[in-house]
Amino acid sequence: MIRSALFLCAAIIVAACFACAPAPAPSPAPVVGATVRGPSCSDTDFAAKVFYAASFAPSPGYPAPSPAYNVPNGSPDYRGDLKAAFDAASPDFAQQLCNLDRVYILAKTCGTGGCVGDSFGWLQSKNQVAKTQGRIVGLAARLWNEATYSQYETDLAQNLLPQGATQVTYKASCSSAGVCAPGDNLTTLLVAALAHEIGHIGWYILNPLPKPSNFCSNIFFDASWSVATPPPADENLNPFRNFLNPSERARLRNWGFWVDQHLRPPQINDIDHSSSNQYQAIENLLTPDQPGPPIQLGQPWASLFAAMSPDEDFVETYKFKVLTTMSRNPLTHGSVTVQGYPTEDIVNDYLTGKKAILKAKTDCMPVILFN
């Protein structure tokens, strides 16, 4: 969330947790589809990359906040919790964490919209101080205030929706019978936050500009979007995409930048501009495949956030793959309840073969996006 590189925190999500990264200069060639037997660093090595910053607004040419401090001891145990996330990750995602140059815990107080705009993923195009610090993730300290991963996703979804249409809740790793796996916790939340921000870095490495449709042999975007474009350049030259809450979507429309269109309805405009059918439109974004013949293909989105834009679709699908392939407590259920409608379980539908398009998109998504 995201300032285009930021992550969320709704009252915690509101930043990039989903954020995006700024448009970079030429970057190293990615290792697409590479698989490793084990990560090249340990959880202790990864934790040594974690620093604490009272404030950090990334910009080209400034690779680090000033000052940056060692992570404080005590509670929360930021480094210990991030080590636990590393240990819970798949070997490939642990390797991707090894490939980061720095992780900052950002102590800024989250403003309007939560912490979404205060987390970020950054692929630096200019490294005037430290040539090796080019892949940076910032996590809002307020993420540690979220009680569970479910609450984190609920906060994120509610911050994405117009005022008056926020009755959407998320339950992670809980079946329709209410039986929950042990993974609905801070560890899963941090894996999700890291994956989202890393996905924003990977977006700029893997997706050619000005049109991203070539990714995944045209499978990824052409199956979901009739019009898919890269994030617009901000008129104020802000290198980050802002979190796509309703006010940001309205701002982009006013500037003529809201041009992405789903291949099949509903469109995000149906959520933003329909006071009577908002919940129906939200529900329709979650539908699974229906049996046939012929089979009726369901919606291709890994989350509500994924349906907002092509870059968030890429990032959220990446996060989805990371969470469903964790070495410890992989995500098995991700139930979204929209007020007045039956609960839809996106993760279970995917795992039981009821999300053919999402499966094709996830299968072609590499976990290792960059060296």
Beta strands, then each sheet from edge to edge (+ up, - down):
strand 1: 5-6
strand 2: 18-19
strand 3: 50-53
strand 4: 102-106
strand 5: 120-123
strand 6: 135-140
strand 7: 168-172
strand 8: 225-227
strand 9: 261-262
strand 10: 334-338
strand 11: 344-345
sheet 1: 1+ 2-
sheet 2: 3+ 4+ 6+ 5-
sheet 3: 7+ 10- 11+
sheet 4: 8+ 9-
end
